[in-house]
Amino acid sequence: MLRLLDLALARGINVLYKNVSLIAPPGERIGLVGANGCGKSTLFAAILGDMAAEGGALETPLKARIAHVAQDIDATDESALDYVLAGHAPLMAARAELAAAEADHDNDHDGMRLAHAHAALAELNEGALTAQALTVMHGLGFADAVTGRKVTEFSGGWRNRLALARALLRPADLLLLDEPTNHLDLDSVVWLENWLKRQEATVLVISHDREFLDRCTETTWHVADGTIKRYAGNYSAFETAWLEQMKQQDAAARTYERTSAHLQKFIDRFRAQATKARQAQSRIKMLERLQAVEPSRARREWRFEFPAPIKLPEHLLNADDLRLGYATEAGERTILDHVKFLVRSGDRIGILGVNGAGKSTLVKAISGDLAPVAGELRRGSGLSIGYFAQHQLDQLRPDETPLQHLRRLAIETRPDVREQELRDFLGQYRFSGELATRVVGPMSGGEKARCALALMAWTRPNLLLLDEPTNHLDMETREALTMALSSFDGALMLVSHDRHLLRATTDELWLVHDGRLATFDGDLDDYAALVLASRRDGPSPGAGKEVRKGQRKQDAAARQRQTDVRKPLQSKLDKVEAELARVSSALRELDARLADPSFYHAGDADEVARLIKQRSDLAPRVEQLEERWLELQAQIEALN
């Protein structure tokens, strides 16, 4: 369970919120929302113990029972599967203990440490955990063939997926997820929200993907105005309740303004009159007691728009039997083949498909960044493409300002443009005043994305080609982008994992799958059902075969290790049994002689005394050997 008890957190000298008391019961899935910089990630840092509270207290599970996604992944040569499995702390501890027991075998005379280590590992069911790790990796888009590749061979985005898979596999009472859908394709987002619904741990998730929050959370914590408030329901339910509160706050503010104005008018009129001074004084006290209600500041909703295209030709793009691919050392690698499509003015197309299927390859070919291997891609007369992709953020010059970027772009078409016009244009994208003259380098990912969108909009394209435009954008900017695209007069081709954006701005879906491009006959809910059916809680059949093969190898190795441990124990048991048989036989012989009356009539008193002493020595020895036999037998049975 997670408890916030009169909690106060600060960043530097700035207090983010205080006097916050909230409880997250076991198993509750909570969306943590609020404007950028309000302190959402700071709360995660405090929960993880990376920063101290300014006041109050936090009650959290043990740190070993808190799972979160690591921000930085160490470069390692271990395989992707081993990296994910390393997130399962009990499995790693059991493996470490087994290795230590095997190394200490010479000092482990009775083999108990080794036996217990094997028993602990067997109880965890290493094979089942490996299968579960493959299930998670498959759900997040890893093909069966790459799970054995080294972590260092993966790109940054895929390493982030590995870190997410590792966190999901970790046994935890509290799972913290900060923007988990970044770097995921739509297929993986659909799988992830379905996975989270089945988790027993308390889940606290920060996300700017409203549909993701709607589908996988049941409670919302809203960080605003120096506090955190709890709302029942998902993001849409929270938004409805919050907007209603804003309306009520506005109404209360208007009531306050009317009442305070009336009181102030009376005070100003009669304060100086002796006959009315007493009444004026009472109204002054009443005015002081009247609680001022702050009007809802925001929602000064931010909006921008894409300017109308200079030209709107009817036919924009026409592809006929297109083949797209790349040259490799082994030869040409085809990504898409037999591609045919027609894009007209006003078309609004969403492009679906898993990462690696060829969506970005198609987009690069349309933008002109990738030449077709075969076939023909005809561009209509007057076609002007506005292209947005994540790599373009890295192409912004870090030592230049948004104003310098726009001036350089404007000079190519309008060399006489006035600076004020450029500033006014940038102001629509929240680069007003001195923000327009800040260098791009230190800017956040969201600010760089807004800058790239502004530069693209300046060219007034008639086809917007957008590849994952919402990465790094906060909720407000995503909503502004959705409104701008909805009112755009030209054509739109969009690759995005944000289903709210896709639903609101597109009316046709294309599916890239198995090296082909085809129209998808269905909506996003149909596509989500298709994704879940293809990733139904497990790897593909090929991966299952590999898991079973690996399980057989592990079982054989376990049997061999068991034999290696049992062998010395059995040898000790055999020796004890032989010794016990010898001593027992000798004791029976002594008892038989001592029970014979004629033995005493022989008159050898010294011999009688010797045999009696011998028997007194052998009797406890038999008991010792019997106890040792029982110990060894119990160890062997426990090992079995």
N, C-alpha and C positions, 0 to 999 in steps of 0.2 A: 504494500500500500504506500502511496505517496501523499504526504501531508505538508501543506504550507501553513505555518503558524505565525501570524502577524509578520510575514516576511517583508523585508525591504532589501532591494538590490540597487546598486549604483554602478555607473561606469565613470570612473574618475571622480569628479566632484558632482556629477549629474546624477541625482536620484531618479531611477527609472520608474519605480513604484514602491509603495510602502503599505503597511497594515493589510497585507493580503493573506487571507485565510481560506484555503481550499483543500478539499480531499478528493483524491482519485481512487475509488474503490478498486479491488482486484478485478482484472478483466475488462475494465472500462476503456473504450477507444475514444481518445480526446483529440480534437483539432485545436492547435494553438495558433491563433490568428492575430493580426495587428499590423500596423504600418511598419515599413522598414525602419530599423533603429529604435523600436519601442522596447526591446529587451527580450525578445523570444529566445534567441540563441544564448543570451546571458543566463536565462533561467536554466537552460540545458547545462551550461558550464557549472552553475551552482549545484545542480543535482549530481553531477559527476564529481564534485569536490574540487573543481579546478579554480574556483574563486569562492571567497567568503561572503556571507550575507552581511549587509549593512545593519540589519536588525532582524529580530524574530528568529525563527528556526525552520529548518527543513528536516522532515523525517522521511527517509528513503530506505529502500531495501539495501542489503549489503552490496558493495560495489561489484562483487563477483557475480551478483544476480541482476546487474543492469547491463543491457545490451545497447550499443550505439554504433553508428557508422564512423569509422576512422576517417578523418579528413585527409591525412597524408599516408600513403601506402609505401612502406619501405620496398625498395627494389630487391627482389629475392629471386633466387634460381629454383625455388621449390615450385612444384606444379600448382596449377590453379586449384585443383581438387584438394591437394594437401593444405593449401593456404586457407581454403574455406573450412576444412575440417579442423584446422588449428583454432578456430573460433569456439569450438566445443571444449570448454575448460575441463570438465570431468574426463573426457576422453584423453586429452593431453596429459592430465595428471596420472591416469592409469597407465598410459604408455611409458611415461617417465619412470614410474615406480617399477614396471616390469623390466625396463632397461637397467635400472639400478640393482634390482634383485638378481638379474642375470650376471651383472658385473661383480656382484658380491657373493657369487655362488660358493666360493671356497670357504667363506666364513659362515654360510648358512647351512650348518651341519645337518639340521633335521629337514631342510627344504621348505619350512613353513612360509617364509617370506615370499619365495617364488610361487608357492602354491596359492597364497592369498592374492598375489599380483595377477596371476592368471584368472583366478576366480572373479576378481573385480573387473577385469577387461571383458570377460565373458558375460558378466551381468549387464554391462553397457551395450552389448551386441554391436560390435564394431561394424559388422557387415550392414546392419540396418541403418546405422548412422551414415555410412558411405552412400547408401541408396538415397537417404534423405537429402544429403548434400547435393547429389546429382539432380534430384528433383528440384531443389531450389535453384541450382545453376541453370537447368533447362528452362524453368519458368522465367528466369531473367534474361533468356535469350542466348545462352551458351550452347553451341552445337556440341554433340557428343564427341566429335573428333578433337575439340580444342581443350577439353578438361585436363588433359595431360601436359599441355604446353606450360612453359615457365611463365611466371607472373611478369617477368621483365619483357616478355614478348608482346604484351598487350598494351594498347594505347591507354591514354589517361581516362577516357570515358569508360572503357571496359574494366579498368582497374577499379573505378568507382563501383561498378556492378559487383565485382568480386568482394569489395568491402561490405556492400549491402548484403550479399549472400552470406558472408561470414557472420554478420550481426544477426541475421534471421535464424541461423543455425544454432546460435548460442542459447543454452538454457537460461531463461531469465524470468524475473518477476516484473520487470519494467523495461519496455523497449522504447528508445528515443530515436525518432527519425526526423532529420532536418533536410527538407526538400528532397525526399527520396526519389521523386519522379524525374528529377534532372538527369539527363544522359540516358533515360530509358525511352524505348519506342512505345507506341500505343499498346502493342501486344503484351509487353512486359508490365506496363501500368495496370492493364486489366487483370493479369495474373496476380500482381502484388496486392491489389485491393481485395481480391478473393482470398488470398492467403491470410491477410491480416484479420479478416472476419472470423477465422477459425482459431486465432491465437488465444491462449488462456492468460497471457501476460497482460498487464496494463500497458496500453500503447499511447504515447504522446507524440503527435506528428505535427510538424510545421510544413505547410505547403501553400503555394499560391495557385494550385490547380483545384478549382472549386468543385468540379465533378468528382474528382478523386476523393476530396473531403466528404462530399455528399454520400458517397458510396461506402466509405470505410470507417466513418466516425459516427458516434451517437451522442457526443457531448462536445461543446465548444467553449474554450476559454479565450476571452477577448482581452487583449492588452491595449489599454488606451487611458488617457487622462490620469496617469499616475497610479493605476490600479489594474487588477485582473478580475474580470467578472465571468461567472459561469452561466452558460445558457444550455438548456436542454435541447437536444436535437443536433442535426448535422449543420453544415454551413448555410444552406438555404434557409433552414428554420431560424438560425441565429440572425441572418441578415434581415429577415422579415421582422423579428422581434426588435432588433436594434433600430431599424428604420422607424418602427412605431414609437420607440422611446424618443427618437430624435424629433418626431412630430409633436409628441407630448411636451418635450422640452421646449420646443419653439412656442407652443401654445402657452406654456407656463411663463416663458420669457415675455411674451406679449402682455399677459395679464399683469406681470410684475411692472412692466414699463408703464402701463396705464395707471395702476394703483400708485406707484411711486411718483409719477408725474402729478397726479391729483393731490397727494399729500404735500409734495414740494411746493406746488402752487399755493396751497393754503398757508404753508409756513412762510413763504416769501411775502405773502400779502398781509398777514396779521402779526408777524413776529414783533414788529415795532409798536403795535397798539397795546396799551396797558390792559385794556379790557379783554383782549384776545390772547395775551401772552401765555396764559396758562394752557389754553387749548392748543396753541402753537407748540408749546413744549411737549405736550403729550403726543402730538403727531410726529415730532422729531424722534421721540423714543420709539414710536411705532415704526417709523421709517428705518430706524437702526435695527429693529428686530426682524423686519421683513427680509426674508432670504432672497438674495439676488440669484436669479436663474440665468446661467449663461446660455445664450442662443446656440444652437447647433452650428459649429463653425464650419464644419465641412458641410455639410457636404457641399463645399464648392467643388463639384465634381470636375475633374480635369478631362477635357475633350480635345482631340485634334482631328484633322481630316487630311486625306490625300487629295491634293488639288486635281481638278478635272483634267484628263489627258488632253494634250494639244490636238491629237488626231484619234479617231475611233474607227479604224478600218474594220470591215466585217470579218474578213478572214485573217487570223493572226499566225497560226501554225498549222502545218500539215506534215505528218510523218508517214512514210510508206516503206514497209518492210525494213525497218531500221535495226541494225545490230550494233550494240554498244559494248565496249570492253576496254581492256588495258593490255599493253605489251608487258610480258614478264620474261625472265631468263629462260623459262621453259617454252616460251612462245606466247601466242595470243590467248588471253583469258576472256571469254565471252561472259558478260553479266546478264544482258538482256538481248533477246533475239525476236525477230518477226514483230517488231513494235509498229503499231499503226494507231494513229489518233488524229483528230481534227479539233482545233481550238478556235472558237469564234468569239467575237466581241460580246462581253456580258457573261461568258461561261464562268462558272464558279466551281472549281474542281478540288476535292480533297484526295490526296494520294496516300493510300494505306499500304502496309507491309512491314515485315519484321526488319530489324537492323541487319544490313548485309544483303537484303533481297535485291537492292538496286534502286531504291528511291532517289538517293542522292546522286547516283550515276545518271539517272534520267534527268534530274534537275540540272546537273552540270552540262549535259548535252544540250538542253533547251537554252541555257544561259550562254552557250558558246564556249564554255571552259573545257569541254571535251568534244573532240571530233568523232563523228560516227565511224565505226569500222566498215560498215556497209550500209546500203540503203540511202534514202534521201530524206532530209529534214528541210522543208521549204518554209521560209519566213515571209509573212505577208508584207506588202509595201506599206511603209509607215509604222512597222512594228517597233515599239520601244519597251524594253523589258526593265522593270525595277527588280533587281535580284538581291535577296537578303539571305545570308547563310552565316553560321557561327564563325567560320574562318575569316569573314570580313571584319569582325571586331579586332582581330589581330593585325589586320592590314591598316587600321587607323594609325596615323603617325603620332606616337606618344608624346612628342615634344611640341605638338601643335594644338591649338584650341579649336573648339567647334566652329568658331567664327572664321578662323584661318582655313579650316577644311572647306567650309561652304563658299568662302570667297574664291578659293582656287577652283572649285567646281563651277561657280557662277561665271567666272571670267571666260570660260570656254564658249558660253552661249550668250551671255549678257555682260560684256566688258564694262558697260557704263552703269551697272547696278549700284545703287547707293547703299552705304553700310547700314543705314537705319532700316532699310527694307530687309537686309539679311538678318539683322538683330530681331526684327519683328517676326520673321519667319521662324527663327530658332526659338523665340519665346513660346510659340505654339507647342514646342516639344520640351518645355520646361528648362530652357537654357536662356533665361532672361538676365539682364544686368551683367554683373560680374561673372556669373556662371558661364556666359558665352565666351569669356576670355580666360577660363581655367584650362590648363593643358590636359590632354586626354589621358596621359599615362596613369596617373593615380586614381582615375575614375573607377567606380564599381562596374560590374558587368552590366547591370541594368542601365546605367547612364551611358555606357558605350553603345548599348543596343539602341537607345533612344536617339543617340547621335547618328548612328548608321541609318535608322529609319528616316530621320530628317534629311540626310543627304540623298537618300533614295527618292523621297517624295519631291525634292526640288526639281528633279529631272522630268516630272509629270509623265510617268510611263502609262501605257495603256494595257500592260500585262504585268501584274505583280506576281513574282515567283519567289515564294517564301519557304525556306527550309528551317523548321523549328524556330520560329521567331520569338516564342515566349520564354525560352531559356533565359534565366536571370531577371525576368520581368516580375514585378510585384503584382498583387491582385488588381490594384487601381489601374496600372499601366496596361495590364492584359485586357481589362474591361474597356479602356479607351481605344486600344487597338481593335478590339472586336467591333466597336461602334464605327470606327473609321473604315474598316474593311466592309462592313455591312452597307455603307453608303457610297462605296467606291463605284464609279461609273464604268470602269474598264473590266477586264477579265482577271481572274484570280486562280492561281494554282498553288496549293498549300500542302506542305508536309508538316504535321504537328501531332504531338501526343496529347494535346489539350482538346478533349472532346467538346467542351463548351464552345471553344473557338470554332471547331469544325462544324458543329451543329448550327451555329449562328451565322456562319459566313459562306458555307458551301451547299450546293444542292445536287451535286453529282460526285460519286466516289469511284476512284480507280484503285485496283488492287495489283500490286507488284508481287508476283509469287512464282517460284520455280522457273525463273528466267523469262517470264512472260508478263505482259501488261494487258489487263482486261478490265472492263467495266464491272464494278461490284453491284450486283442486283440485291440491294438490301440497305438497311440503315446501320448506324453505329452500334445499336444494340444487337443486331444480327451478327455484326462483325465480332463483338465481344463474346457472343455465344460460340462463334466459330473458334476463336482463340482458346477459350476454356476447354472446348472439346479436344483441341489438338494438344493441349498441355495438361491433360487431366491428371493432376497430382502425381506425375511421374515422368521420367525420361522416356525417350522413344524406345521401341522394341530393341533396337541395336544396343542402346545404352543398358537396357535391362539385361541383355545377354552378357554384356561386359561385367555388369554388377554380379550376376550369378557366377560368372567365371572367376571374378576376383574373390567372391565369397568362398568358392571351392578351394582356391589357393590358400586363403586365410584359414579355412577349416583344417586343411591338410597340415599347414604350418603349426596350427594350434595343437593338433594331435601329436605332431612330432615333438613339440616343446613339452607336452604332457608326458610323453614317453621318456624324454630326457630327465624329467624331474622324478617320475615314478621309479625309474630303474635303480638309483642308489637307495631309495627308501625300501624297495622290495629286497635288495641285497641285504640291507640291515635286518629286515624282518626275517629273512631266511636264516641268518646267523643266530638271531635270538631264538628262533624255533629249534634249531639244532642244539643250542646250548640248553634250552629248557628241556628238551627231550633227554639229553644226557644227564642233567642234574636230577630230573624226575625219576629216571631209571635207577640212578644211584640211591636216591632216597627210598625208593620202593625196596631195593635190596637190603638196605639198612633196617628198614621197618620189619622186613621178613625175618632177619636174623635176631633182631631184638625181641620179636614176638615168639621166638622158639625157646621153650623152657630148658631144653638140653644145653643151649648156649650158656646159660647161667650155671648149670651143674658142672661145666668143665672146670670151674674154679679159677679161671684167669681173670682176676678182678681188674687188672690194668687194661686188658683188651675190651672189657665191658665199658669201662670209663672212656676209652678212646672212641668207641663207636657211638656212645651217647653224645659226646662232644661233637663228633663229625656230623651227626644228625642235626644237632642244634645249629650248626653252621649252615647246613644245606637248606633247611626249611625256609629261612628268610630269603635265601637266594632265589628259591623258586618263586616266592611272592614278587621279588624285584623283577625277575624275568617276565612274569605274567603281566605286570603293569607296563613294562616296556613294550611288550608285544601288543597290548591294547592301544598304546599311544601310536605306534607305527601303523597299525591297522586302521585307526581312525584317520590318520593323515592321508593314507592311500585312498580311503573311501571318500574323503572330502575332495581330493584331487579329481577323482572320477566324476 
